[in-house]
């Protein structure tokens, strides 16, 4: 009578290490891509807040014939964007022009590509980050 060989059940160490290596490689690619996508999608919050803020300032101008003296409170506007990823400020303000700034806060602070988003009385859009304006305001 022949003895049957012992059958291996389960994983050996090499198989486990190869599987873990594959998982880490996929995670190393996927996590930065996901984070970049999240930063990009959150910019919509800041852009919408600036456009809304500018519309409120234009209504103020129609009534008062000046931009001077307008405050966030006067305009009924919050200091923060709707999703709280940006803090809003009036950077420059005269009787005939203004410049609005959306400063990234909370988890959006890591957005060095666009940095601060800006919008002026002529509708000119800008950024303070290292990226291109077109990429940030698309």
Secondary structure, DSSP 8 states (H G I E B T S, - for coil): ---------S--HHHHHHHHHHHHHHHHHHHHHHHHHHHHHHHHHHHHHHHHHHHHHHHHHHHHS-STT--TTTTT--SB-TTSSEEEEEEEE-SS-EEEEEEE-GGGGG-TTT-SEEEETT--EEE-SSS-HHHH--
